[in-house]
Amino acid sequence: MESNDNFDNFLGFLKKYKGAIIGGLIAIVIACTGLWKLLIALAIIVAGFWIGNYVQKNKEKVKDFLRKLIDRF
């Protein structure tokens, strides 16, 4: 009976932390294959698109922020 309880505990653990386990396995695969370089490059490209779009839509806010930043120095 004790081994059945251990198995039930193990299944409960897997159900509770299924997402973390899958995420960890994916992270290991990415780290071992070198895909992290591609993912970082894609993240930088997406950040560049986002920043460019933000600056285009909020030109005055950005200008004011940069003026205040430059005045501090």
PDB file with one MODEL, atoms N, CA, C and O in Angstrom:
MODEL        1
ATOM      1  N   MET A   1       0.816  -1.198   0.000  1.00  0.00           N
ATOM      2  CA  MET A   1       0.000   0.000   0.000  1.00  0.00           C
ATOM      3  C   MET A   1       0.857   1.259   0.000  1.00  0.00           C
ATOM      4  O   MET A   1       0.454   2.284  -0.551  1.00  0.00           O
ATOM      5  N   GLU A   2       2.033   1.189   0.613  1.00  0.00           N
ATOM      6  CA  GLU A   2       2.865   2.376   0.695  1.00  0.00           C
ATOM      7  C   GLU A   2       3.351   2.813  -0.680  1.00  0.00           C
ATOM      8  O   GLU A   2       3.429   4.011  -0.953  1.00  0.00           O
ATOM      9  N   SER A   3       3.680   1.856  -1.555  1.00  0.00           N
ATOM     10  CA  SER A   3       4.150   2.213  -2.888  1.00  0.00           C
ATOM     11  C   SER A   3       3.029   2.875  -3.690  1.00  0.00           C
ATOM     12  O   SER A   3       3.299   3.723  -4.541  1.00  0.00           O
ATOM     13  N   ASN A   4       1.785   2.500  -3.430  1.00  0.00           N
ATOM     14  CA  ASN A   4       0.655   3.129  -4.100  1.00  0.00           C
ATOM     15  C   ASN A   4       0.519   4.591  -3.663  1.00  0.00           C
ATOM     16  O   ASN A   4       0.222   5.463  -4.480  1.00  0.00           O
ATOM     17  N   ASP A   5       0.736   4.850  -2.373  1.00  0.00           N
ATOM     18  CA  ASP A   5       0.687   6.216  -1.875  1.00  0.00           C
ATOM     19  C   ASP A   5       1.809   7.059  -2.480  1.00  0.00           C
ATOM     20  O   ASP A   5       1.599   8.220  -2.833  1.00  0.00           O
ATOM     21  N   ASN A   6       3.004   6.468  -2.598  1.00  0.00           N
ATOM     22  CA  ASN A   6       4.125   7.179  -3.204  1.00  0.00           C
ATOM     23  C   ASN A   6       3.837   7.521  -4.663  1.00  0.00           C
ATOM     24  O   ASN A   6       4.150   8.614  -5.134  1.00  0.00           O
ATOM     25  N   PHE A   7       3.232   6.562  -5.371  1.00  0.00           N
ATOM     26  CA  PHE A   7       2.894   6.807  -6.774  1.00  0.00           C
ATOM     27  C   PHE A   7       1.840   7.891  -6.899  1.00  0.00           C
ATOM     28  O   PHE A   7       1.923   8.737  -7.789  1.00  0.00           O
ATOM     29  N   ASP A   8       0.850   7.876  -6.018  1.00  0.00           N
ATOM     30  CA  ASP A   8      -0.179   8.918  -6.032  1.00  0.00           C
ATOM     31  C   ASP A   8       0.427  10.281  -5.730  1.00  0.00           C
ATOM     32  O   ASP A   8       0.053  11.281  -6.343  1.00  0.00           O
ATOM     33  N   ASN A   9       1.371  10.323  -4.778  1.00  0.00           N
ATOM     34  CA  ASN A   9       2.060  11.576  -4.466  1.00  0.00           C
ATOM     35  C   ASN A   9       2.856  12.071  -5.674  1.00  0.00           C
ATOM     36  O   ASN A   9       2.883  13.265  -5.973  1.00  0.00           O
ATOM     37  N   PHE A  10       3.503  11.123  -6.360  1.00  0.00           N
ATOM     38  CA  PHE A  10       4.290  11.493  -7.533  1.00  0.00           C
ATOM     39  C   PHE A  10       3.395  12.035  -8.642  1.00  0.00           C
ATOM     40  O   PHE A  10       3.734  13.030  -9.283  1.00  0.00           O
ATOM     41  N   LEU A  11       2.251  11.386  -8.872  1.00  0.00           N
ATOM     42  CA  LEU A  11       1.317  11.870  -9.888  1.00  0.00           C
ATOM     43  C   LEU A  11       0.755  13.244  -9.518  1.00  0.00           C
ATOM     44  O   LEU A  11       0.566  14.099 -10.382  1.00  0.00           O
ATOM     45  N   GLY A  12       0.491  13.445  -8.225  1.00  0.00           N
ATOM     46  CA  GLY A  12       0.027  14.753  -7.772  1.00  0.00           C
ATOM     47  C   GLY A  12       1.072  15.825  -8.015  1.00  0.00           C
ATOM     48  O   GLY A  12       0.750  16.943  -8.416  1.00  0.00           O
ATOM     49  N   PHE A  13       2.330  15.475  -7.769  1.00  0.00           N
ATOM     50  CA  PHE A  13       3.437  16.403  -8.016  1.00  0.00           C
ATOM     51  C   PHE A  13       3.503  16.764  -9.501  1.00  0.00           C
ATOM     52  O   PHE A  13       3.654  17.932  -9.856  1.00  0.00           O
ATOM     53  N   LEU A  14       3.389  15.741 -10.370  1.00  0.00           N
ATOM     54  CA  LEU A  14       3.443  15.999 -11.808  1.00  0.00           C
ATOM     55  C   LEU A  14       2.288  16.877 -12.267  1.00  0.00           C
ATOM     56  O   LEU A  14       2.481  17.769 -13.093  1.00  0.00           O
ATOM     57  N   LYS A  15       1.110  16.640 -11.751  1.00  0.00           N
ATOM     58  CA  LYS A  15      -0.045  17.455 -12.131  1.00  0.00           C
ATOM     59  C   LYS A  15       0.119  18.894 -11.663  1.00  0.00           C
ATOM     60  O   LYS A  15      -0.240  19.833 -12.373  1.00  0.00           O
ATOM     61  N   LYS A  16       0.663  19.058 -10.464  1.00  0.00           N
ATOM     62  CA  LYS A  16       0.797  20.398  -9.892  1.00  0.00           C
ATOM     63  C   LYS A  16       1.873  21.220 -10.605  1.00  0.00           C
ATOM     64  O   LYS A  16       1.700  22.421 -10.808  1.00  0.00           O
ATOM     65  N   TYR A  17       2.977  20.582 -10.983  1.00  0.00           N
ATOM     66  CA  TYR A  17       4.117  21.296 -11.558  1.00  0.00           C
ATOM     67  C   TYR A  17       4.371  20.929 -13.014  1.00  0.00           C
ATOM     68  O   TYR A  17       5.507  21.007 -13.483  1.00  0.00           O
ATOM     69  N   LYS A  18       3.322  20.528 -13.736  1.00  0.00           N
ATOM     70  CA  LYS A  18       3.459  20.104 -15.128  1.00  0.00           C
ATOM     71  C   LYS A  18       4.042  21.225 -15.995  1.00  0.00           C
ATOM     72  O   LYS A  18       4.942  20.980 -16.798  1.00  0.00           O
ATOM     73  N   GLY A  19       3.540  22.433 -15.840  1.00  0.00           N
ATOM     74  CA  GLY A  19       4.023  23.545 -16.648  1.00  0.00           C
ATOM     75  C   GLY A  19       5.482  23.863 -16.384  1.00  0.00           C
ATOM     76  O   GLY A  19       6.237  24.144 -17.315  1.00  0.00           O
ATOM     77  N   ALA A  20       5.885  23.821 -15.118  1.00  0.00           N
ATOM     78  CA  ALA A  20       7.278  24.116 -14.769  1.00  0.00           C
ATOM     79  C   ALA A  20       8.210  23.031 -15.315  1.00  0.00           C
ATOM     80  O   ALA A  20       9.315  23.331 -15.769  1.00  0.00           O
ATOM     81  N   ILE A  21       7.772  21.791 -15.272  1.00  0.00           N
ATOM     82  CA  ILE A  21       8.601  20.696 -15.777  1.00  0.00           C
ATOM     83  C   ILE A  21       8.771  20.816 -17.285  1.00  0.00           C
ATOM     84  O   ILE A  21       9.878  20.657 -17.799  1.00  0.00           O
ATOM     85  N   ILE A  22       7.685  21.094 -17.996  1.00  0.00           N
ATOM     86  CA  ILE A  22       7.763  21.249 -19.450  1.00  0.00           C
ATOM     87  C   ILE A  22       8.635  22.453 -19.803  1.00  0.00           C
ATOM     88  O   ILE A  22       9.457  22.381 -20.716  1.00  0.00           O
ATOM     89  N   GLY A  23       8.456  23.554 -19.083  1.00  0.00           N
ATOM     90  CA  GLY A  23       9.283  24.732 -19.328  1.00  0.00           C
ATOM     91  C   GLY A  23      10.757  24.464 -19.086  1.00  0.00           C
ATOM     92  O   GLY A  23      11.608  24.930 -19.843  1.00  0.00           O
ATOM     93  N   GLY A  24      11.060  23.721 -18.044  1.00  0.00           N
ATOM     94  CA  GLY A  24      12.448  23.373 -17.752  1.00  0.00           C
ATOM     95  C   GLY A  24      13.057  22.510 -18.841  1.00  0.00           C
ATOM     96  O   GLY A  24      14.206  22.714 -19.232  1.00  0.00           O
ATOM     97  N   LEU A  25      12.287  21.541 -19.334  1.00  0.00           N
ATOM     98  CA  LEU A  25      12.785  20.680 -20.411  1.00  0.00           C
ATOM     99  C   LEU A  25      13.017  21.473 -21.690  1.00  0.00           C
ATOM    100  O   LEU A  25      14.010  21.261 -22.387  1.00  0.00           O
ATOM    101  N   ILE A  26      12.108  22.378 -21.997  1.00  0.00           N
ATOM    102  CA  ILE A  26      12.289  23.224 -23.186  1.00  0.00           C
ATOM    103  C   ILE A  26      13.522  24.116 -23.018  1.00  0.00           C
ATOM    104  O   ILE A  26      14.281  24.308 -23.968  1.00  0.00           O
ATOM    105  N   ALA A  27      13.722  24.656 -21.822  1.00  0.00           N
ATOM    106  CA  ALA A  27      14.895  25.496 -21.572  1.00  0.00           C
ATOM    107  C   ALA A  27      16.187  24.695 -21.736  1.00  0.00           C
ATOM    108  O   ALA A  27      17.171  25.209 -22.268  1.00  0.00           O
ATOM    109  N   ILE A  28      16.190  23.452 -21.285  1.00  0.00           N
ATOM    110  CA  ILE A  28      17.377  22.603 -21.433  1.00  0.00           C
ATOM    111  C   ILE A  28      17.664  22.351 -22.910  1.00  0.00           C
ATOM    112  O   ILE A  28      18.815  22.427 -23.340  1.00  0.00           O
ATOM    113  N   VAL A  29      16.625  22.051 -23.687  1.00  0.00           N
ATOM    114  CA  VAL A  29      16.810  21.805 -25.122  1.00  0.00           C
ATOM    115  C   VAL A  29      17.329  23.062 -25.816  1.00  0.00           C
ATOM    116  O   VAL A  29      18.230  22.981 -26.651  1.00  0.00           O
ATOM    117  N   ILE A  30      16.773  24.211 -25.479  1.00  0.00           N
ATOM    118  CA  ILE A  30      17.223  25.472 -26.089  1.00  0.00           C
ATOM    119  C   ILE A  30      18.675  25.754 -25.728  1.00  0.00           C
ATOM    120  O   ILE A  30      19.461  26.173 -26.578  1.00  0.00           O
ATOM    121  N   ALA A  31      19.030  25.525 -24.468  1.00  0.00           N
ATOM    122  CA  ALA A  31      20.404  25.795 -24.037  1.00  0.00           C
ATOM    123  C   ALA A  31      21.393  24.835 -24.704  1.00  0.00           C
ATOM    124  O   ALA A  31      22.493  25.244 -25.077  1.00  0.00           O
ATOM    125  N   CYS A  32      21.018  23.579 -24.855  1.00  0.00           N
ATOM    126  CA  CYS A  32      21.933  22.592 -25.423  1.00  0.00           C
ATOM    127  C   CYS A  32      22.094  22.719 -26.934  1.00  0.00           C
ATOM    128  O   CYS A  32      23.142  22.357 -27.470  1.00  0.00           O
ATOM    129  N   THR A  33      21.102  23.215 -27.615  1.00  0.00           N
ATOM    130  CA  THR A  33      21.178  23.295 -29.071  1.00  0.00           C
ATOM    131  C   THR A  33      21.675  24.643 -29.574  1.00  0.00           C
ATOM    132  O   THR A  33      21.969  24.781 -30.761  1.00  0.00           O
ATOM    133  N   GLY A  34      21.774  25.622 -28.717  1.00  0.00           N
ATOM    134  CA  GLY A  34      22.235  26.939 -29.144  1.00  0.00           C
ATOM    135  C   GLY A  34      21.127  27.797 -29.710  1.00  0.00           C
ATOM    136  O   GLY A  34      21.395  28.855 -30.280  1.00  0.00           O
ATOM    137  N   LEU A  35      19.888  27.363 -29.565  1.00  0.00           N
ATOM    138  CA  LEU A  35      18.769  28.161 -30.058  1.00  0.00           C
ATOM    139  C   LEU A  35      18.593  29.456 -29.276  1.00  0.00           C
ATOM    140  O   LEU A  35      17.882  30.356 -29.723  1.00  0.00           O
ATOM    141  N   TRP A  36      19.229  29.560 -28.119  1.00  0.00           N
ATOM    142  CA  TRP A  36      19.087  30.760 -27.301  1.00  0.00           C
ATOM    143  C   TRP A  36      19.630  31.983 -28.038  1.00  0.00           C
ATOM    144  O   TRP A  36      19.148  33.097 -27.834  1.00  0.00           O
ATOM    145  N   LYS A  37      20.623  31.778 -28.887  1.00  0.00           N
ATOM    146  CA  LYS A  37      21.172  32.906 -29.660  1.00  0.00           C
ATOM    147  C   LYS A  37      20.112  33.458 -30.614  1.00  0.00           C
ATOM    148  O   LYS A  37      19.954  34.671 -30.750  1.00  0.00           O
ATOM    149  N   LEU A  38      19.395  32.558 -31.265  1.00  0.00           N
ATOM    150  CA  LEU A  38      18.328  32.964 -32.178  1.00  0.00           C
ATOM    151  C   LEU A  38      17.207  33.655 -31.419  1.00  0.00           C
ATOM    152  O   LEU A  38      16.681  34.669 -31.879  1.00  0.00           O
ATOM    153  N   LEU A  39      16.836  33.122 -30.267  1.00  0.00           N
ATOM    154  CA  LEU A  39      15.755  33.709 -29.478  1.00  0.00           C
ATOM    155  C   LEU A  39      16.114  35.098 -28.971  1.00  0.00           C
ATOM    156  O   LEU A  39      15.261  35.985 -28.944  1.00  0.00           O
ATOM    157  N   ILE A  40      17.358  35.296 -28.572  1.00  0.00           N
ATOM    158  CA  ILE A  40      17.794  36.620 -28.121  1.00  0.00           C
ATOM    159  C   ILE A  40      17.769  37.599 -29.292  1.00  0.00           C
ATOM    160  O   ILE A  40      17.347  38.745 -29.134  1.00  0.00           O
ATOM    161  N   ALA A  41      18.218  37.152 -30.465  1.00  0.00           N
ATOM    162  CA  ALA A  41      18.192  38.027 -31.640  1.00  0.00           C
ATOM    163  C   ALA A  41      16.758  38.407 -31.996  1.00  0.00           C
ATOM    164  O   ALA A  41      16.491  39.564 -32.320  1.00  0.00           O
ATOM    165  N   LEU A  42      15.840  37.459 -31.942  1.00  0.00           N
ATOM    166  CA  LEU A  42      14.445  37.750 -32.231  1.00  0.00           C
ATOM    167  C   LEU A  42      13.850  38.700 -31.196  1.00  0.00           C
ATOM    168  O   LEU A  42      13.065  39.583 -31.543  1.00  0.00           O
ATOM    169  N   ALA A  43      14.216  38.526 -29.937  1.00  0.00           N
ATOM    170  CA  ALA A  43      13.716  39.422 -28.891  1.00  0.00           C
ATOM    171  C   ALA A  43      14.216  40.840 -29.106  1.00  0.00           C
ATOM    172  O   ALA A  43      13.470  41.796 -28.891  1.00  0.00           O
ATOM    173  N   ILE A  44      15.457  40.993 -29.525  1.00  0.00           N
ATOM    174  CA  ILE A  44      16.004  42.323 -29.796  1.00  0.00           C
ATOM    175  C   ILE A  44      15.295  42.957 -30.992  1.00  0.00           C
ATOM    176  O   ILE A  44      15.012  44.155 -30.979  1.00  0.00           O
ATOM    177  N   ILE A  45      15.011  42.171 -32.014  1.00  0.00           N
ATOM    178  CA  ILE A  45      14.303  42.696 -33.190  1.00  0.00           C
ATOM    179  C   ILE A  45      12.901  43.146 -32.811  1.00  0.00           C
ATOM    180  O   ILE A  45      12.462  44.223 -33.213  1.00  0.00           O
ATOM    181  N   VAL A  46      12.192  42.322 -32.036  1.00  0.00           N
ATOM    182  CA  VAL A  46      10.835  42.685 -31.605  1.00  0.00           C
ATOM    183  C   VAL A  46      10.868  43.937 -30.735  1.00  0.00           C
ATOM    184  O   VAL A  46      10.005  44.805 -30.869  1.00  0.00           O
ATOM    185  N   ALA A  47      11.852  44.041 -29.848  1.00  0.00           N
ATOM    186  CA  ALA A  47      11.975  45.231 -29.007  1.00  0.00           C
ATOM    187  C   ALA A  47      12.237  46.470 -29.871  1.00  0.00           C
ATOM    188  O   ALA A  47      11.712  47.547 -29.589  1.00  0.00           O
ATOM    189  N   GLY A  48      13.034  46.318 -30.905  1.00  0.00           N
ATOM    190  CA  GLY A  48      13.292  47.436 -31.817  1.00  0.00           C
ATOM    191  C   GLY A  48      12.034  47.892 -32.529  1.00  0.00           C
ATOM    192  O   GLY A  48      11.792  49.092 -32.657  1.00  0.00           O
ATOM    193  N   PHE A  49      11.225  46.937 -32.998  1.00  0.00           N
ATOM    194  CA  PHE A  49       9.946  47.286 -33.622  1.00  0.00           C
ATOM    195  C   PHE A  49       9.050  48.019 -32.636  1.00  0.00           C
ATOM    196  O   PHE A  49       8.439  49.031 -32.979  1.00  0.00           O
ATOM    197  N   TRP A  50       8.972  47.508 -31.412  1.00  0.00           N
ATOM    198  CA  TRP A  50       8.088  48.099 -30.404  1.00  0.00           C
ATOM    199  C   TRP A  50       8.543  49.522 -30.060  1.00  0.00           C
ATOM    200  O   TRP A  50       7.723  50.437 -29.987  1.00  0.00           O
ATOM    201  N   ILE A  51       9.831  49.701 -29.851  1.00  0.00           N
ATOM    202  CA  ILE A  51      10.350  51.031 -29.502  1.00  0.00           C
ATOM    203  C   ILE A  51      10.134  52.001 -30.655  1.00  0.00           C
ATOM    204  O   ILE A  51       9.726  53.142 -30.438  1.00  0.00           O
ATOM    205  N   GLY A  52      10.403  51.559 -31.872  1.00  0.00           N
ATOM    206  CA  GLY A  52      10.200  52.428 -33.027  1.00  0.00           C
ATOM    207  C   GLY A  52       8.751  52.843 -33.188  1.00  0.00           C
ATOM    208  O   GLY A  52       8.468  54.002 -33.491  1.00  0.00           O
ATOM    209  N   ASN A  53       7.838  51.921 -32.991  1.00  0.00           N
ATOM    210  CA  ASN A  53       6.416  52.224 -33.083  1.00  0.00           C
ATOM    211  C   ASN A  53       6.000  53.191 -31.978  1.00  0.00           C
ATOM    212  O   ASN A  53       5.234  54.124 -32.222  1.00  0.00           O
ATOM    213  N   TYR A  54       6.503  52.970 -30.760  1.00  0.00           N
ATOM    214  CA  TYR A  54       6.169  53.851 -29.639  1.00  0.00           C
ATOM    215  C   TYR A  54       6.666  55.276 -29.895  1.00  0.00           C
ATOM    216  O   TYR A  54       5.945  56.246 -29.664  1.00  0.00           O
ATOM    217  N   VAL A  55       7.893  55.387 -30.368  1.00  0.00           N
ATOM    218  CA  VAL A  55       8.468  56.712 -30.630  1.00  0.00           C
ATOM    219  C   VAL A  55       7.693  57.421 -31.736  1.00  0.00           C
ATOM    220  O   VAL A  55       7.455  58.626 -31.653  1.00  0.00           O
ATOM    221  N   GLN A  56       7.300  56.679 -32.769  1.00  0.00           N
ATOM    222  CA  GLN A  56       6.557  57.284 -33.862  1.00  0.00           C
ATOM    223  C   GLN A  56       5.201  57.809 -33.392  1.00  0.00           C
ATOM    224  O   GLN A  56       4.771  58.877 -33.827  1.00  0.00           O
ATOM    225  N   LYS A  57       4.529  57.078 -32.519  1.00  0.00           N
ATOM    226  CA  LYS A  57       3.205  57.478 -32.068  1.00  0.00           C
ATOM    227  C   LYS A  57       3.245  58.514 -30.944  1.00  0.00           C
ATOM    228  O   LYS A  57       2.254  59.212 -30.727  1.00  0.00           O
ATOM    229  N   ASN A  58       4.357  58.630 -30.228  1.00  0.00           N
ATOM    230  CA  ASN A  58       4.459  59.528 -29.077  1.00  0.00           C
ATOM    231  C   ASN A  58       5.672  60.444 -29.211  1.00  0.00           C
ATOM    232  O   ASN A  58       6.491  60.529 -28.296  1.00  0.00           O
ATOM    233  N   LYS A  59       5.788  61.120 -30.332  1.00  0.00           N
ATOM    234  CA  LYS A  59       6.963  61.953 -30.600  1.00  0.00           C
ATOM    235  C   LYS A  59       7.164  63.041 -29.556  1.00  0.00           C
ATOM    236  O   LYS A  59       8.283  63.257 -29.091  1.00  0.00           O
ATOM    237  N   GLU A  60       6.097  63.722 -29.187  1.00  0.00           N
ATOM    238  CA  GLU A  60       6.225  64.827 -28.236  1.00  0.00           C
ATOM    239  C   GLU A  60       6.639  64.336 -26.850  1.00  0.00           C
ATOM    240  O   GLU A  60       7.485  64.955 -26.204  1.00  0.00           O
ATOM    241  N   LYS A  61       6.057  63.238 -26.391  1.00  0.00           N
ATOM    242  CA  LYS A  61       6.437  62.683 -25.085  1.00  0.00           C
ATOM    243  C   LYS A  61       7.917  62.312 -25.067  1.00  0.00           C
ATOM    244  O   LYS A  61       8.628  62.582 -24.098  1.00  0.00           O
ATOM    245  N   VAL A  62       8.365  61.691 -26.148  1.00  0.00           N
ATOM    246  CA  VAL A  62       9.764  61.257 -26.225  1.00  0.00           C
ATOM    247  C   VAL A  62      10.688  62.473 -26.260  1.00  0.00           C
ATOM    248  O   VAL A  62      11.728  62.484 -25.602  1.00  0.00           O
ATOM    249  N   LYS A  63      10.308  63.502 -27.032  1.00  0.00           N
ATOM    250  CA  LYS A  63      11.129  64.717 -27.092  1.00  0.00           C
ATOM    251  C   LYS A  63      11.244  65.366 -25.718  1.00  0.00           C
ATOM    252  O   LYS A  63      12.333  65.755 -25.298  1.00  0.00           O
ATOM    253  N   ASP A  64      10.127  65.480 -25.027  1.00  0.00           N
ATOM    254  CA  ASP A  64      10.157  66.073 -23.688  1.00  0.00           C
ATOM    255  C   ASP A  64      11.011  65.245 -22.734  1.00  0.00           C
ATOM    256  O   ASP A  64      11.789  65.796 -21.956  1.00  0.00           O
ATOM    257  N   PHE A  65      10.867  63.938 -22.795  1.00  0.00           N
ATOM    258  CA  PHE A  65      11.655  63.063 -21.924  1.00  0.00           C
ATOM    259  C   PHE A  65      13.151  63.228 -22.199  1.00  0.00           C
ATOM    260  O   PHE A  65      13.948  63.329 -21.266  1.00  0.00           O
ATOM    261  N   LEU A  66      13.529  63.256 -23.478  1.00  0.00           N
ATOM    262  CA  LEU A  66      14.942  63.403 -23.823  1.00  0.00           C
ATOM    263  C   LEU A  66      15.473  64.774 -23.423  1.00  0.00           C
ATOM    264  O   LEU A  66      16.615  64.886 -22.976  1.00  0.00           O
ATOM    265  N   ARG A  67      14.661  65.820 -23.576  1.00  0.00           N
ATOM    266  CA  ARG A  67      15.106  67.153 -23.151  1.00  0.00           C
ATOM    267  C   ARG A  67      15.362  67.183 -21.661  1.00  0.00           C
ATOM    268  O   ARG A  67      16.381  67.709 -21.213  1.00  0.00           O
ATOM    269  N   LYS A  68      14.445  66.622 -20.887  1.00  0.00           N
ATOM    270  CA  LYS A  68      14.623  66.590 -19.426  1.00  0.00           C
ATOM    271  C   LYS A  68      15.845  65.765 -19.044  1.00  0.00           C
ATOM    272  O   LYS A  68      16.583  66.125 -18.127  1.00  0.00           O
ATOM    273  N   LEU A  69      16.053  64.667 -19.745  1.00  0.00           N
ATOM    274  CA  LEU A  69      17.199  63.805 -19.467  1.00  0.00           C
ATOM    275  C   LEU A  69      18.509  64.534 -19.765  1.00  0.00           C
ATOM    276  O   LEU A  69      19.459  64.458 -18.986  1.00  0.00           O
ATOM    277  N   ILE A  70      18.554  65.233 -20.886  1.00  0.00           N
ATOM    278  CA  ILE A  70      19.762  65.961 -21.263  1.00  0.00           C
ATOM    279  C   ILE A  70      20.000  67.127 -20.312  1.00  0.00           C
ATOM    280  O   ILE A  70      21.150  67.418 -19.980  1.00  0.00           O
ATOM    281  N   ASP A  71      18.942  67.801 -19.864  1.00  0.00           N
ATOM    282  CA  ASP A  71      19.090  68.920 -18.934  1.00  0.00           C
ATOM    283  C   ASP A  71      19.668  68.479 -17.592  1.00  0.00           C
ATOM    284  O   ASP A  71      20.348  69.255 -16.920  1.00  0.00           O
ATOM    285  N   ARG A  72      19.403  67.251 -17.208  1.00  0.00           N
ATOM    286  CA  ARG A  72      19.958  66.738 -15.942  1.00  0.00           C
ATOM    287  C   ARG A  72      21.472  66.628 -15.999  1.00  0.00           C
ATOM    288  O   ARG A  72      22.152  66.784 -14.985  1.00  0.00           O
ATOM    289  N   PHE A  73      21.994  66.361 -17.181  1.00  0.00           N
ATOM    290  CA  PHE A  73      23.445  66.220 -17.320  1.00  0.00           C
ATOM    291  C   PHE A  73      24.046  67.574 -17.579  1.00  0.00           C
ATOM    292  O   PHE A  73      25.262  67.691 -17.729  1.00  0.00           O
TER     293      PHE A  73
ENDMDL
END
